[in-house]
């Protein structure tokens, strides 16, 4: 089952980030700290701890992205 984006962006019935904000995090266009400071992510409690937790996840770096071709197009079939 794939959860709805709205469910990922809310906690205890409160929306903490918009879909656009989630996309910025997903493709590493902005850091969690920047989005919290800009008011795009609503944090109740310790914002530094929230940033520390989110920074545990990998960040997308386009320069290091590796494209793996589908097996159907592989010359080693």
PyMOL commands that set and color helices and strands:
alter all, ss='L'
color gray80, all
select helices_A, chain A and resi 5-8+19-26+32-37+47-54+62-64+71-73
alter helices_A, ss='H'
color red, helices_A
select strands_A, chain A and resi 10-11+14-15
alter strands_A, ss='S'
color yellow, strands_A
deselect
rebuild
show_as cartoon
